[in-house]
Amino acid sequence: MVQVAHNREGNGSAAGNVHLLRHPKRLSDSDAVHFSIRIENYAHIRRAYGEEGARAALSGVQRMLVDLFRADGIVVPEANGEIDVLIWNVEALGAGSLPDACRVWLDKFCWLAPLLSIEASGHFIHVWVSGRWEIPGALMQAHGLNAGQSGACNIGFSGAWPDDRSDWSDRYRSDVGLVSGLLSGIISGSADDTGRQELMLAWQPVCDAAGPELVLYREALVRLLDDDGKAHPPGDVFLALERLGFARVVDHYVVSRVIDELEQAPDVILAVNISAQSVRHDAWWDEIKSRLVALPDVARRLVLEITETAAMPSVSGAVRFVTSMRRLGCRIALDDFGTGYASIRQLLAFSPDFVKIDRFFVRRASVCAAEGAMLPHLIGIGQALGATVVVDGVETQEQADIVLAAGGRWQQGYHWGRPSLLRTWHRAPNGERSDATLAGSWPENPIISHGAAYDR
């Protein structure tokens, strides 16, 4: 039987929802789980693409939900980018207790939605959603549980609010165009001629300038694979992701990929970049933390490099996040020190294990001796705070010598190895010490508590 769920405007047009109901009669709302989905960047889409784009975004999320549940519930679009969902067949939510099934399903949907592209007037639109769920008391009792329960998945939207600049809409559409191929490629897992780009990981070592056979760790660098098979750096894609507020969904995907690599290679230490926007607790991190609790050896070999090309939403929240990850055994690196938003304050607040000096200072030191005098001072600041200092952007022997003379033992850059899609640790030359052996020489992290419950 086909039903049309009318919206508040009282019509059964495309703004409404076609709902296939498998039950012979309408069940009451007290027999259904209630979800409320909200498009957090609805105002941005309306400003950049107009009312047609906003309607397309709302209809696109509605179609996602209808495709997921079909005859198991009803989907009703509301005003201002909100959608109500009633699910009668709760088995469609997945296994486990009903509250856990609701929480897990909503967390996964909030992660999935930004990756799916919605077409509108020749453009591809991407949405960021949050949601709430509520289980009526009668339904809880029917499942042998206590009174009604509710919960939410509010990942927190990091995108800047639309401003009054005349070119804001053009910039927003341009940014979405830059990131759409990457987002769609994550969910499809491959590149194609529609613009989807497959995300690949390249690996670049951090080497000891006095003995390059010693590798401190290897950093995972994102590369985008086009349908012609060519891999290239993401360029401005990640800056656009941060401006749009979508960096976190990509960060969580890449961190999960790096953990997969660590599980397969017990003798390697890998680092992964995360945006400053991702340095905060959310439901997506819970899954990653659960994996690390179960895999303490993997946690000890994971370095999180905080890249501060965007401002942190909350320094205090970031400190809590960093502390919880270090308790699991992870090491923390502060990237881009000396430029961007990285500062002495962050060094003092985070007490990072590694401080990475931005490549800008290496370039300046190689062309101007006076400006090169800054380099040993920056290295000294990191060392004075107890961090291992890594100098990035070393591309020539001359630069390597300058950095080493300034006190920079650990170096990264083309001179020591270009990013490679090959897992070079599987064919290391004879005599090279493994990353894991070197990690054993690191100072013990005093706040590690392997196997302990993590902070949320």
Stockholm file with secondary structure:
# STOCKHOLM 1.0

chainA/1-456         MVQVAHNREGNGSAAGNVHLLRHPKRLSDSDAVHFSIRIENYAHIRRAYGEEGARAALSGVQRMLVDLFRADGIVVPEANGEIDVLIWNVEALGAGSLPDACRVWLDKFCWLAPLLSIEASGHFIHVWVSGRWEIPGALMQAHGLNAGQSGACNIGFSGAWPDDRSDWSDRYRSDVGLVSGLLSGIISGSADDTGRQELMLAWQPVCDAAGPELVLYREALVRLLDDDGKAHPPGDVFLALERLGFARVVDHYVVSRVIDELEQAPDVILAVNISAQSVRHDAWWDEIKSRLVALPDVARRLVLEITETAAMPSVSGAVRFVTSMRRLGCRIALDDFGTGYASIRQLLAFSPDFVKIDRFFVRRASVCAAEGAMLPHLIGIGQALGATVVVDGVETQEQADIVLAAGGRWQQGYHWGRPSLLRTWHRAPNGERSDATLAGSWPENPIISHGAAYDR
#=GR chainA/1-456 SS CEEEECCTTCCCSTTSEEEECCSSSCCCGGGSEEEEEEETTHHHHHHHHHHHHHHHHHHHHHHHHHHHHGGGEEEEECSTTEEEEEESCGGGGCSSCHHHHHHHHHHHHHHHGGGSCEEETTEEECCCEEEEEEECHHHHHHTTCCSCEEEEECCCCCCCCCCSCTTHHHHHHHHHHHHHHHHHHHHHSSCCTTSCCEEEEEEEEEEETTEEEEEEEEEEEEEEECTTSCEECCTTHHHHHHHHTCHHHHHHHHHHHHHHHHHHCTTCCEEEEEEGGGCSCCHHHHHHHHHHHHCHHHHHTEEEEEECSSCCSCHHHHHHHHHHHHHHTCEEEEEEETSTTCCHHHHHHHCCSEEEECHHHHHHHHHCHHHHTHHHHHHHHHHHTTCEEEECCCCSHHHHHHHHHTTCCEECSTTTCCCBSSCGGGGCCTTCCCHHHHHTTSCCCTTCCTTSCCCC
#=GC SS_cons         CEEEECCTTCCCSTTSEEEECCSSSCCCGGGSEEEEEEETTHHHHHHHHHHHHHHHHHHHHHHHHHHHHGGGEEEEECSTTEEEEEESCGGGGCSSCHHHHHHHHHHHHHHHGGGSCEEETTEEECCCEEEEEEECHHHHHHTTCCSCEEEEECCCCCCCCCCSCTTHHHHHHHHHHHHHHHHHHHHHSSCCTTSCCEEEEEEEEEEETTEEEEEEEEEEEEEEECTTSCEECCTTHHHHHHHHTCHHHHHHHHHHHHHHHHHHCTTCCEEEEEEGGGCSCCHHHHHHHHHHHHCHHHHHTEEEEEECSSCCSCHHHHHHHHHHHHHHTCEEEEEEETSTTCCHHHHHHHCCSEEEECHHHHHHHHHCHHHHTHHHHHHHHHHHTTCEEEECCCCSHHHHHHHHHTTCCEECSTTTCCCBSSCGGGGCCTTCCCHHHHHTTSCCCTTCCTTSCCCC
//
